[in-house]
Amino acid sequence: MLAKKDHLLYLDTLSDEYESIPASNTMKPYRIAILFSGLQRSLVHSPYNSRVKEAQTAARILAGHEGISLQEGALRFVPRSIYDRHKLRLPENLRRQAEHFYSEFE
């Protein structure tokens, strides 16, 4: 949706900002393919929603230890340094979710 012909799309998933960068004439040729395998996956009967809630709870707890109020309870708004300072204060299941988030983010 945001892409333009002969441009590269830079997405900053932390700030939700994006930039359209003109492709350089000195770049090697490239092709991008987006494929749909036909397989569909439903998250209705998966633990996905409970994992999201665990991550949100972890974010609120971590922010609370720093006296920060989060408008949106998402770990992306909690710096890794805060997690590192307070991770041992989280219940194990919340710590696992937070660790997974930060390792994937890095």
DSSP file (Angstrom, degrees, kcal/mol; ACC not computed):
  #  RESIDUE AA STRUCTURE BP1 BP2  ACC     N-H-->O    O-->H-N    N-H-->O    O-->H-N    TCO  KAPPA ALPHA  PHI   PSI    X-CA   Y-CA   Z-CA
    1    1 A M              0   0    0      0, 0.0     0, 0.0     0, 0.0     0, 0.0   0.000 360.0 360.0 360.0 -38.3    0.0    0.0    0.0
    2    2 A L        +     0   0    0      2,-0.0     2,-0.0    17,-0.0    16,-0.0   0.588 360.0 106.9 -93.3 -11.6    2.8    2.4    0.8
    3    3 A A        -     0   0    0      6,-0.1     2,-0.3    17,-0.0     5,-0.1  -0.318  50.5-160.1 -73.8 151.3    5.3    1.2   -1.8
    4    4 A K    >   -     0   0    0      3,-0.2     3,-1.5    -2,-0.0    -2,-0.0  -0.954  31.8 -93.4-127.1 148.7    6.2    3.1   -4.9
    5    5 A K  T 3  S+     0   0    0     -2,-0.3     3,-0.1     1,-0.3     0, 0.0  -0.346 110.4  10.3 -59.5 138.2    7.7    1.8   -8.1
    6    6 A D  T 3  S+     0   0    0      1,-0.2    17,-2.5    16,-0.1     2,-0.3   0.747 111.1 104.3  61.5  27.9   11.5    2.1   -8.2
    7    7 A H  E <   -A   22   0A   0     -3,-1.5     2,-0.4    15,-0.3    -1,-0.2  -0.953  65.5-132.6-132.2 153.4   11.6    3.0   -4.5
    8    8 A L  E     -A   21   0A   0     13,-3.5    13,-3.3    -2,-0.3     2,-0.6  -0.842  21.3-135.7-101.2 144.6   12.5    1.2   -1.3
    9    9 A L  E     -A   20   0A   0     -2,-0.4     2,-0.6    11,-0.2    11,-0.2  -0.902  13.6-163.1-107.2 119.6   10.2    1.3    1.6
   10   10 A Y  E     -A   19   0A   0      9,-2.9     9,-2.1    -2,-0.6     2,-0.5  -0.898   8.9-169.8-100.7 122.2   11.7    1.9    5.1
   11   11 A L  E     -A   18   0A   0     -2,-0.6     2,-0.8     7,-0.2     7,-0.2  -0.954  13.6-159.0-114.6 126.9    9.3    1.0    7.9
   12   12 A D  E  >> -A   17   0A   0      5,-2.9     4,-2.1    -2,-0.5     5,-0.6  -0.891   7.3-170.6-101.4 103.5   10.1    1.9   11.5
   13   13 A T  T  45S+     0   0    0     -2,-0.8    -1,-0.1     1,-0.2    63,-0.0   0.634  80.8  57.7 -74.4 -12.6    8.0   -0.5   13.5
   14   14 A L  T  45S+     0   0    0      1,-0.1    -1,-0.2     3,-0.1    -2,-0.0   0.899 122.4  21.7 -80.8 -42.7    8.7    1.2   16.8
   15   15 A S  T  45S-     0   0    0      2,-0.1    -2,-0.2    -3,-0.1    -1,-0.1   0.549  97.7-127.6-100.6  -9.1    7.4    4.7   15.7
   16   16 A D  T  <5 +     0   0    0     -4,-2.1     2,-0.2     1,-0.3    -3,-0.2   0.654  63.7 138.9  65.7  17.3    5.1    3.5   12.9
   17   17 A E  E   < -A   12   0A   0     -5,-0.6    -5,-2.9     2,-0.0     2,-0.3  -0.579  32.2-169.2 -86.7 155.4    6.9    6.1   10.6
   18   18 A Y  E     -A   11   0A   0     -7,-0.2     2,-0.3    -2,-0.2    -7,-0.2  -0.960   9.9-161.3-141.8 161.0    7.8    5.2    7.1
   19   19 A E  E     -A   10   0A   0     -9,-2.1    -9,-2.9    -2,-0.3     2,-0.6  -0.996  15.5-140.1-145.2 136.9    9.9    6.7    4.3
   20   20 A S  E     -A    9   0A   0     -2,-0.3   -11,-0.2   -11,-0.2   -17,-0.0  -0.885  24.1-165.8 -97.7 118.0    9.9    6.1    0.5
   21   21 A I  E     -A    8   0A   0    -13,-3.3   -13,-3.5    -2,-0.6     3,-0.1  -0.911  21.0-121.9-111.1 120.9   13.5    6.0   -0.7
   22   22 A P  E     -A    7   0A   0      0, 0.0   -15,-0.3     0, 0.0     2,-0.1  -0.348  33.8-111.4 -59.3 135.2   14.3    6.3   -4.4
   23   23 A A        -     0   0    0    -17,-2.5     2,-0.2     1,-0.1   -16,-0.0  -0.453  33.5-119.6 -67.2 139.2   16.3    3.3   -5.6
   24   24 A S    >   -     0   0    0     -2,-0.1     3,-1.3     1,-0.1    -1,-0.1  -0.517   6.9-131.2 -80.7 147.0   19.9    4.2   -6.6
   25   25 A N  T 3  S+     0   0    0      1,-0.2    -1,-0.1    -2,-0.2    -2,-0.0   0.705 108.3  59.7 -67.3 -18.3   21.1    3.7  -10.1
   26   26 A T  T 3  S+     0   0    0      2,-0.1    -1,-0.2     0, 0.0     2,-0.1   0.474  82.0 109.7 -90.4  -1.9   24.2    2.0   -8.6
   27   27 A M  S <  S-     0   0    0     -3,-1.3     3,-0.1     1,-0.1    -4,-0.0  -0.423  76.5-110.8 -72.2 147.1   22.1   -0.7   -6.8
   28   28 A K        -     0   0    0      1,-0.1    -1,-0.1    -2,-0.1    -4,-0.1  -0.471  47.2 -90.1 -69.1 150.1   22.3   -4.2   -8.0
   29   29 A P        -     0   0    0      0, 0.0     2,-0.3     0, 0.0    -1,-0.1  -0.293  52.9-177.0 -60.8 146.8   19.1   -5.4   -9.6
   30   30 A Y        -     0   0    0     -3,-0.1     2,-0.4     2,-0.0    -3,-0.0  -0.973  17.1-158.6-144.3 158.0   16.6   -7.0   -7.2
   31   31 A R        -     0   0    0     -2,-0.3     2,-0.4     2,-0.0     0, 0.0  -0.991   5.3-159.6-135.9 144.7   13.2   -8.7   -7.3
   32   32 A I        -     0   0    0     -2,-0.4     2,-0.4     2,-0.0    -2,-0.0  -0.990   6.9-168.4-125.4 133.4   10.7   -9.2   -4.6
   33   33 A A        -     0   0    0     -2,-0.4     2,-0.5     2,-0.0    -2,-0.0  -0.976   8.0-163.4-122.8 135.3    8.0  -11.8   -4.6
   34   34 A I        -     0   0    0     -2,-0.4     2,-0.4     2,-0.0    -2,-0.0  -0.979  19.5-172.2-115.6 120.6    5.0  -12.0   -2.3
   35   35 A L        -     0   0    0     -2,-0.5     2,-0.6     2,-0.0    -2,-0.0  -0.870  21.0-150.2-118.6 145.7    3.4  -15.4   -2.4
   36   36 A F        -     0   0    0     -2,-0.4    -2,-0.0     1,-0.1     0, 0.0  -0.970   6.1-162.3-112.0 118.9    0.2  -16.8   -0.9
   37   37 A S        -     0   0    0     -2,-0.6     3,-0.1     2,-0.2    -1,-0.1   0.651  37.0-119.8 -76.3 -15.0    0.5  -20.5   -0.2
   38   38 A G  S    S+     0   0    0      1,-0.4     2,-0.3     0, 0.0    -1,-0.1   0.250  76.0 122.9  91.7 -14.1   -3.2  -21.1    0.1
   39   39 A L        -     0   0    0      2,-0.0     2,-0.4     0, 0.0    -1,-0.4  -0.648  45.6-161.0 -82.6 137.3   -2.8  -22.3    3.6
   40   40 A Q        -     0   0    0     -2,-0.3     2,-0.5    -3,-0.1     0, 0.0  -0.919   3.3-158.2-119.2 148.0   -4.8  -20.4    6.2
   41   41 A R        -     0   0    0     -2,-0.4     2,-0.5     2,-0.0    -2,-0.0  -0.986   5.2-151.4-128.3 129.0   -4.1  -20.4    9.9
   42   42 A S        -     0   0    0     -2,-0.5     3,-0.2     1,-0.1    -2,-0.0  -0.848   8.1-167.5-100.9 133.8   -6.7  -19.5   12.5
   43   43 A L    >   +     0   0    0     -2,-0.5     3,-1.4     1,-0.2     6,-0.4   0.408  67.3  97.2 -94.4   0.5   -5.5  -18.0   15.8
   44   44 A V  T 3  S+     0   0    0      1,-0.3    -1,-0.2     4,-0.1     5,-0.1   0.903  92.9  32.0 -58.3 -44.6   -8.9  -18.5   17.4
   45   45 A H  T 3  S+     0   0    0     -3,-0.2    -1,-0.3     2,-0.0    -2,-0.1   0.109 105.0  94.3-102.8  21.8   -8.0  -21.7   19.2
   46   46 A S  S <  S-     0   0    0     -3,-1.4     3,-0.5     1,-0.0     4,-0.3  -0.635  86.5-111.6-106.1 167.6   -4.4  -20.9   19.7
   47   47 A P  S  > S+     0   0    0      0, 0.0     4,-2.1     0, 0.0     5,-0.2   0.307  85.8 110.1 -79.6  12.2   -2.7  -19.4   22.8
   48   48 A Y  H  > S+     0   0    0     -5,-0.3     4,-2.4     1,-0.2     5,-0.2   0.920  74.6  48.0 -54.8 -51.7   -2.0  -16.2   20.8
   49   49 A N  H  > S+     0   0    0     -3,-0.5     4,-2.2    -6,-0.4    -1,-0.2   0.879 111.6  50.0 -62.1 -38.2   -4.5  -13.9   22.7
   50   50 A S  H  > S+     0   0    0     -4,-0.3     4,-2.1     2,-0.2    -1,-0.2   0.867 110.0  51.7 -68.7 -33.6   -3.3  -15.1   26.1
   51   51 A R  H  X S+     0   0    0     -4,-2.1     4,-2.4     2,-0.2    -2,-0.2   0.896 108.2  51.2 -67.1 -39.4    0.3  -14.4   25.0
   52   52 A V  H  X S+     0   0    0     -4,-2.4     4,-2.4     2,-0.2    -2,-0.2   0.932 110.8  48.6 -61.8 -44.6   -0.6  -10.9   23.9
   53   53 A K  H  X S+     0   0    0     -4,-2.2     4,-2.5     1,-0.2    -2,-0.2   0.880 109.9  52.1 -64.0 -37.8   -2.3  -10.3   27.3
   54   54 A E  H  X S+     0   0    0     -4,-2.1     4,-2.6     2,-0.2    -1,-0.2   0.920 110.4  48.1 -63.3 -42.6    0.8  -11.6   29.1
   55   55 A A  H  X S+     0   0    0     -4,-2.4     4,-2.2     2,-0.2    -2,-0.2   0.902 112.1  49.4 -64.8 -40.1    3.0   -9.2   27.1
   56   56 A Q  H  X S+     0   0    0     -4,-2.4     4,-2.2     2,-0.2    -2,-0.2   0.903 111.7  48.7 -65.0 -41.1    0.7   -6.3   27.9
   57   57 A T  H  X S+     0   0    0     -4,-2.5     4,-2.5     2,-0.2    -2,-0.2   0.919 110.4  51.3 -64.3 -43.3    0.7   -7.2   31.6
   58   58 A A  H  X S+     0   0    0     -4,-2.6     4,-2.8     1,-0.2     5,-0.2   0.910 108.9  51.9 -59.5 -42.5    4.5   -7.4   31.6
   59   59 A A  H  X S+     0   0    0     -4,-2.2     4,-2.5     1,-0.2     5,-0.2   0.926 111.1  46.5 -61.1 -45.2    4.7   -4.0   29.9
   60   60 A R  H  X S+     0   0    0     -4,-2.2     4,-2.3     2,-0.2    -1,-0.2   0.901 113.7  48.2 -65.9 -40.6    2.4   -2.4   32.5
   61   61 A I  H  X S+     0   0    0     -4,-2.5     4,-1.9     2,-0.2    -2,-0.2   0.945 113.3  47.2 -64.9 -47.7    4.3   -4.0   35.4
   62   62 A L  H  X S+     0   0    0     -4,-2.8     4,-0.7     1,-0.2    -2,-0.2   0.921 113.7  47.7 -60.6 -44.6    7.7   -3.0   34.1
   63   63 A A  H ><>S+     0   0    0     -4,-2.5     5,-3.0    -5,-0.2     3,-1.0   0.893 108.5  56.0 -63.5 -39.1    6.5    0.6   33.4
   64   64 A G  H ><5S+     0   0    0     -4,-2.3     3,-1.1     1,-0.3    -1,-0.2   0.859  99.9  58.3 -62.0 -36.5    5.0    0.7   36.9
   65   65 A H  H 3<5S+     0   0    0     -4,-1.9    -1,-0.3     1,-0.3    -2,-0.2   0.735 111.6  43.2 -64.7 -21.4    8.4   -0.2   38.5
   66   66 A E  T <<5S-     0   0    0     -3,-1.0    -1,-0.3    -4,-0.7    -2,-0.2   0.388 117.5-112.5-102.1   0.6    9.8    2.9   36.8
   67   67 A G  T < 5S+     0   0    0     -3,-1.1     2,-0.4    -4,-0.4    -3,-0.2   0.761  70.3 142.3  73.9  24.4    6.8    5.1   37.7
   68   68 A I      < -     0   0    0     -5,-3.0     2,-0.6    -6,-0.1    -1,-0.3  -0.820  43.5-146.5-101.4 137.0    5.8    5.4   34.0
   69   69 A S        -     0   0    0     -2,-0.4     2,-0.5    -3,-0.1     3,-0.1  -0.909  13.7-150.6-101.8 124.2    2.1    5.4   32.9
   70   70 A L        -     0   0    0     -2,-0.6     3,-0.2     1,-0.2     8,-0.0  -0.815  13.6-164.1 -96.6 129.4    1.6    3.6   29.6
   71   71 A Q  S    S+     0   0    0     -2,-0.5     2,-0.5     1,-0.3    -1,-0.2   0.856  91.6  31.4 -73.5 -35.5   -1.3    4.8   27.4
   72   72 A E  S    S-     0   0    0      2,-0.1     2,-2.3    -3,-0.1    -1,-0.3  -0.987  85.8-134.6-123.9 122.1   -1.0    1.6   25.4
   73   73 A G        +     0   0    0     -2,-0.5     2,-0.4    -3,-0.2   -14,-0.2  -0.460  56.7 132.0 -78.6  75.6    0.2   -1.5   27.3
   74   74 A A    >   -     0   0    0     -2,-2.3     3,-1.9   -15,-0.1     4,-0.1  -0.981  60.8-133.7-129.0 139.8    2.8   -2.7   24.7
   75   75 A L  G >  S+     0   0    0     -2,-0.4     3,-2.0     1,-0.3    -1,-0.1   0.742 100.5  74.4 -62.2 -22.8    6.3   -3.8   25.3
   76   76 A R  G 3  S+     0   0    0      1,-0.3    -1,-0.3   -63,-0.0     4,-0.1   0.719  94.4  53.4 -64.8 -17.2    7.5   -1.7   22.4
   77   77 A F  G <  S+     0   0    0     -3,-1.9    -1,-0.3    -5,-0.1    -2,-0.2   0.390  95.9  78.1 -95.2   2.3    7.0    1.4   24.6
   78   78 A V  S <  S-     0   0    0     -3,-2.0     5,-0.1    -4,-0.1    -1,-0.1  -0.945  84.8-127.8-113.1 113.1    9.2   -0.1   27.4
   79   79 A P    >>  -     0   0    0      0, 0.0     4,-1.6     0, 0.0     3,-1.0  -0.211  18.0-119.1 -59.5 148.2   12.9    0.3   26.7
   80   80 A R  H 3> S+     0   0    0      1,-0.3     4,-2.9     2,-0.2     5,-0.2   0.830 112.6  64.4 -55.5 -34.0   15.0   -2.9   27.0
   81   81 A S  H 3> S+     0   0    0      1,-0.2     4,-1.7     2,-0.2    -1,-0.3   0.865 101.3  49.5 -61.8 -35.9   17.0   -1.2   29.8
   82   82 A I  H <> S+     0   0    0     -3,-1.0     4,-1.8     2,-0.2    -1,-0.2   0.920 111.0  49.9 -68.2 -43.4   13.9   -1.1   32.0
   83   83 A Y  H  X S+     0   0    0     -4,-1.6     4,-1.8     1,-0.2    -2,-0.2   0.939 109.2  51.7 -57.9 -47.3   13.2   -4.8   31.3
   84   84 A D  H  < S+     0   0    0     -4,-2.9     4,-0.3     1,-0.2    -1,-0.2   0.868 110.9  48.5 -60.1 -37.0   16.8   -5.6   32.2
   85   85 A R  H  < S+     0   0    0     -4,-1.7    -1,-0.2    -5,-0.2    -2,-0.2   0.847 126.8  23.6 -70.2 -33.9   16.5   -3.8   35.5
   86   86 A H  H >< S+     0   0    0     -4,-1.8     3,-2.1    -3,-0.2     4,-0.4   0.334  84.3 108.6-118.9   6.4   13.2   -5.3   36.6
   87   87 A K  G >< S+     0   0    0     -4,-1.8     3,-1.5     1,-0.3    -1,-0.1   0.831  77.4  58.9 -60.1 -32.9   12.9   -8.7   34.7
   88   88 A L  G 3  S+     0   0    0      1,-0.3    -1,-0.3    -4,-0.3    -2,-0.1   0.611  98.1  61.8 -73.1  -8.4   13.4  -10.7   37.9
   89   89 A R  G <  S+     0   0    0     -3,-2.1    -1,-0.3     2,-0.1    -2,-0.2   0.520  88.6  90.6 -90.3  -7.2   10.4   -9.0   39.4
   90   90 A L  S <  S-     0   0    0     -3,-1.5   -32,-0.0    -4,-0.4     5,-0.0  -0.638  88.8-104.4 -87.0 144.4    8.1  -10.5   36.7
   91   91 A P     >  -     0   0    0      0, 0.0     4,-2.5     0, 0.0     3,-0.4  -0.333  41.5-105.7 -57.9 152.9    6.4  -13.8   37.1
   92   92 A E  H  > S+     0   0    0      1,-0.2     4,-2.5     2,-0.2     5,-0.2   0.868 117.9  51.7 -55.9 -43.5    8.1  -16.4   35.0
   93   93 A N  H  > S+     0   0    0      1,-0.2     4,-1.7     2,-0.2    -1,-0.2   0.890 113.4  45.0 -64.5 -37.2    5.4  -16.6   32.3
   94   94 A L  H  > S+     0   0    0     -3,-0.4     4,-2.5     2,-0.2    -1,-0.2   0.874 111.5  53.1 -72.1 -36.5    5.5  -12.8   31.8
   95   95 A R  H  X S+     0   0    0     -4,-2.5     4,-2.9     2,-0.2     5,-0.2   0.904 107.8  51.5 -63.7 -41.1    9.3  -12.8   31.8
   96   96 A R  H  X S+     0   0    0     -4,-2.5     4,-2.4    -5,-0.2    -1,-0.2   0.919 111.0  47.6 -62.2 -43.2    9.3  -15.4   29.1
   97   97 A Q  H  X S+     0   0    0     -4,-1.7     4,-2.4     2,-0.2    -2,-0.2   0.923 114.2  46.4 -63.5 -44.0    6.9  -13.3   26.9
   98   98 A A  H  X S+     0   0    0     -4,-2.5     4,-2.7     2,-0.2     5,-0.2   0.919 112.0  50.6 -65.0 -43.1    9.0  -10.2   27.5
   99   99 A E  H  X S+     0   0    0     -4,-2.9     4,-2.4     1,-0.2     5,-0.2   0.910 110.3  50.4 -61.5 -41.5   12.2  -12.0   26.8
  100  100 A H  H  X S+     0   0    0     -4,-2.4     4,-2.5    -5,-0.2     5,-0.2   0.935 111.0  49.3 -61.6 -46.2   10.8  -13.3   23.6
  101  101 A F  H  X S+     0   0    0     -4,-2.4     4,-2.7     1,-0.2    -2,-0.2   0.954 113.9  44.0 -57.8 -51.9    9.6   -9.9   22.5
  102  102 A Y  H  X S+     0   0    0     -4,-2.7     4,-2.1     1,-0.2    -1,-0.2   0.875 114.1  49.4 -67.6 -36.2   13.0   -8.2   23.1
  103  103 A S  H  < S+     0   0    0     -4,-2.4    -1,-0.2    -5,-0.2    -2,-0.2   0.905 114.3  45.6 -69.0 -39.2   15.0  -11.0   21.5
  104  104 A E  H  < S+     0   0    0     -4,-2.5    -2,-0.2    -5,-0.2    -1,-0.2   0.892 111.3  53.1 -67.2 -39.2   12.8  -10.9   18.4
  105  105 A F  H  <        0   0    0     -4,-2.7    -2,-0.2     1,-0.3    -1,-0.2   0.899 360.0 360.0 -63.0 -40.8   12.9   -7.1   18.3
  106  106 A E     <        0   0    0     -4,-2.1    -1,-0.3    -5,-0.2    -2,-0.2   0.493 360.0 360.0 -69.6 360.0   16.7   -7.1   18.4
